[in-house]
Amino acid sequence: MSRRILVTGASGLVGSHILFLCSPDEAIGTYREHRPHDTVYPYKPVDFHNIDQIEPFLREIHPDICIHAAAMSQLDWCEDHPESAVRVNAEAPLAMATVARELGCRFVLISTDMVFDGLKGWYREDDTASPINRYGQTKLTAERTVLQAYPEALVVRIALVYGMPVAPGRGQSFLNWLLDHLQAGRTVKLFSDQYRTPVEVRECAEAILALALSDAEGVVHVAGSERLDRFTFGEYVADAFHLDRHLLKRVSMQDVAMKAPRPADVSMKTDRLERILGRRLSTCREGLQRIAKAL
Ligand SMILES: NC(=O)c1ccc[n+]([C@@H]2O[C@H](COP(=O)([O-])OP(=O)(O)OC[C@H]3O[C@@H](n4cnc5c(N)ncnc54)[C@H](OP(=O)(O)O)[C@@H]3O)[C@@H](O)[C@H]2O)c1
């Protein structure tokens, strides 16, 4: 009998890539507002604000594996809507994990590098998490409560994701935004003091699925092999896509008013992932060149 994999947030960037790596016979995706147009995979609508609907929803699908990628992922939106952010990003994953445990379903929560305060950089899985914005706080609460309720569950903390959506409208990454501006000849201001370890979306989804199918428990980081600031990322993009580097302007985070504070350096170490997969993930240069070649 084939296994049944539920991927929540399958209308978004990461969830759709995970879903598309699965066979349509075994996988089912969820969406809230953006109903996917493909007819290949089955989809169910669900709104994770409705915590009391989670148990009947999960019991009806009765998956063997649940990869929970749905979240309110906009930092500034979470800062403005704290109750909604807590409900969707923290309370819903706990409810999902609780029912998953009862059903004997493997549970994988997708979390974020934003659980760190950014003061140190190159964080390991067991480094102290101390988020500086509401989004990060809601995700850290989810991590802790999920692992408390279901100690065999897996939390996958992913870095800044870049890459192309599986289809138009299936999530946007920083790369699409940057390419739109550079191709239109518009100047782009990029932070030169915000460091991440960006991960290419397809590689990220492959790593998440491999981890979901492994017996790993606890927390695992999924990130690219290179720590860099957004301005340098912009330079790599301009080079890979033969666009004008002069359109890129360096700015400091201090010069831009933002509702949610951004941590300075949330680069993540991936030794645990490398031990499990037997390889490192790409650097940004490698990832961008692969994308540019494929287009
Ligand atoms: N993208 C990144 O750089 C990044 C970095 C670190 C961690 N993450 C984490 O990775 C996961 C996926 O992120 P993403 O970039 O793919 O996000 P995304 O493109 O914004 O997609 C979010 C998904 O969650 C769904 N969703 C949002 N609110 C919901 C609700 N109330 N009920 C049900 N579904 C809801 C959306 O459905 P609709 O669109 O249909 O409403 C969509 O499918 C999230 O957990 C995020 O925190 C992302």
The ligand as a Gaussian input file, in Angstrom:
#p B3LYP/6-31G(d) Opt

LIG

0 1
 N       10.361000      31.742000       1.866000
 C       11.367000      31.858000       2.738000
 O       12.382000      32.531000       2.450000
 C       11.284000      31.155000       4.061000
 C       12.409000      31.234000       4.924000
 C       12.350000      30.588000       6.158000
 C       11.216000      29.864000       6.513000
 N       10.134000      29.828000       5.687000
 C        8.973000      29.026000       6.116000
 O        8.683000      28.099000       5.086000
 C        7.283000      27.834000       5.042000
 C        6.768000      28.079000       3.635000
 O        7.053000      29.435000       3.279000
 P        6.756000      29.985000       1.812000
 O        7.839000      30.913000       1.449000
 O        6.400000      28.872000       0.900000
 O        5.465000      30.860000       2.122000
 P        4.374000      31.429000       1.119000
 O        4.845000      31.343000      -0.297000
 O        3.976000      32.741000       1.695000
 O        3.170000      30.385000       1.294000
 C        2.492000      30.286000       2.497000
 C        1.499000      29.151000       2.391000
 O        0.774000      29.066000       3.623000
 C       -0.623000      29.138000       3.328000
 N       -1.305000      29.825000       4.419000
 C       -1.046000      31.056000       4.912000
 N       -1.921000      31.342000       5.893000
 C       -2.739000      30.270000       6.015000
 C       -3.851000      29.979000       6.835000
 N       -4.333000      30.853000       7.739000
 N       -4.456000      28.786000       6.699000
 C       -4.016000      27.892000       5.782000
 N       -2.973000      28.104000       4.966000
 C       -2.342000      29.301000       5.080000
 C       -0.724000      29.904000       2.029000
 O       -1.965000      29.619000       1.408000
 P       -2.681000      30.664000       0.370000
 O       -1.588000      31.391000      -0.333000
 O       -3.479000      29.773000      -0.531000
 O       -3.535000      31.570000       1.207000
 C        0.472000      29.338000       1.274000
 O        0.143000      28.086000       0.729000
 C        6.646000      28.726000       6.100000
 O        6.482000      27.965000       7.267000
 C        7.693000      29.804000       6.351000
 O        7.601000      30.289000       7.658000
 C       10.147000      30.439000       4.463000

